[in-house]
């Protein structure tokens, strides 16, 4: 079974390859990078928001991607759990299933 870290690395490589072939995707990724950078909200908060959106939108790859990014931005387990709770508030039962998967993935990340 692939580790979450390896899954994110593979997905990032695939997105990078795709962006290299599709200029509109490359432009979109530039927009994403700018939007996720520190501003009035810090990058950690934005990643927690993106994680919650990934859960409510039921996007498994988005969940792992933004879970990794939130951890890299310094999010704690407690902050991640609260973001997942808000996702469930907004997304109901289906979001609960994806939030549970996100929590299981969080536990699988090597955070040492």
C-alpha positions as CSV (number, residue, x, y, z in Angstrom):
1,X,0.0,0.0,0.0
2,X,1.3,3.4,-1.0
3,X,2.1,5.9,1.9
4,X,0.2,9.2,1.9
5,X,3.5,11.0,1.3
6,X,4.2,8.9,-1.8
7,X,0.6,9.4,-3.1
8,X,1.0,13.2,-2.8
9,X,4.4,13.1,-4.5
10,X,3.1,11.0,-7.3
11,X,0.0,13.2,-7.8
12,X,2.2,16.4,-7.8
13,X,4.5,14.9,-10.4
14,X,1.5,14.0,-12.6
15,X,0.0,17.4,-12.3
16,X,3.3,19.0,-13.1
17,X,3.7,16.8,-16.2
18,X,0.1,17.7,-17.3
19,X,0.7,21.4,-16.7
20,X,3.9,21.2,-18.8
21,X,1.7,20.0,-21.7
22,X,-1.3,22.3,-21.2
23,X,-0.6,26.0,-20.8
24,X,-4.0,26.7,-19.4
25,X,-3.3,24.3,-16.6
26,X,0.1,25.8,-16.0
27,X,-1.7,29.2,-15.7
28,X,-4.3,27.8,-13.4
29,X,-1.6,26.3,-11.1
30,X,0.0,29.8,-11.0
31,X,-3.3,31.2,-9.8
32,X,-3.6,28.4,-7.2
33,X,-0.1,29.1,-5.9
34,X,-0.8,32.8,-5.5
35,X,-4.2,32.2,-3.9
36,X,-2.8,29.8,-1.4
37,X,0.1,32.1,-0.4
38,X,0.1,34.1,2.8
39,X,-2.2,37.2,2.6
40,X,-4.9,38.4,5.0
41,X,-5.2,34.7,5.8
42,X,-2.1,32.7,6.4
43,X,-1.2,29.7,4.2
44,X,-2.0,27.2,7.0
45,X,-5.6,28.6,7.3
46,X,-6.0,28.5,3.6
47,X,-4.9,24.8,3.5
48,X,-7.3,23.9,6.3
49,X,-10.1,25.6,4.3
50,X,-9.0,23.7,1.2
51,X,-9.0,20.4,3.1
52,X,-12.5,21.1,4.4
53,X,-13.6,21.9,0.9
54,X,-12.0,18.7,-0.4
55,X,-14.1,16.7,2.1
56,X,-17.4,18.4,1.3
57,X,-16.7,18.1,-2.4
58,X,-15.7,14.4,-1.9
59,X,-12.4,14.7,-3.8
60,X,-10.1,12.0,-2.4
61,X,-7.0,13.3,-4.1
62,X,-7.7,16.9,-3.0
63,X,-8.1,15.6,0.6
64,X,-4.6,14.0,0.6
65,X,-3.0,16.9,-1.2
66,X,-4.3,19.5,1.2
67,X,-3.8,17.4,4.2
68,X,-0.2,17.1,3.3
69,X,0.0,20.9,2.6
70,X,-1.7,21.7,5.9
71,X,0.8,19.6,7.8
72,X,3.7,21.3,5.8
73,X,2.2,24.7,6.7
74,X,2.3,23.8,10.4
75,X,-1.2,22.6,11.1
76,X,-1.6,20.6,14.2
77,X,-3.8,17.4,14.5
78,X,-6.3,19.4,16.6
79,X,-6.6,22.1,13.9
80,X,-7.0,19.5,11.2
81,X,-9.7,17.7,13.2
82,X,-11.6,21.0,13.7
83,X,-11.4,21.7,10.0
84,X,-12.8,18.2,9.3
85,X,-15.6,18.9,11.8
86,X,-16.6,22.0,10.0
87,X,-16.6,20.0,6.7
88,X,-19.0,17.6,8.3
89,X,-21.2,20.4,9.5
90,X,-21.5,21.8,6.0
91,X,-21.5,18.4,4.1
92,X,-23.5,16.1,6.4
93,X,-23.3,12.3,6.3
94,X,-21.4,12.0,3.1
95,X,-18.8,14.4,4.3
96,X,-18.5,12.4,7.5
97,X,-17.4,9.4,5.5
98,X,-14.7,11.5,3.7
99,X,-13.7,13.2,6.9
100,X,-13.2,9.8,8.5
101,X,-11.0,8.8,5.5
102,X,-9.0,12.0,5.9
103,X,-8.5,11.3,9.6
104,X,-7.3,7.8,8.9
105,X,-4.9,9.3,6.3
106,X,-3.7,11.8,8.9
107,X,-2.8,9.0,11.2
108,X,-0.9,7.3,8.4
109,X,1.3,10.3,7.7
110,X,4.9,10.1,9.1
111,X,4.9,13.2,11.2
112,X,8.2,12.6,13.1
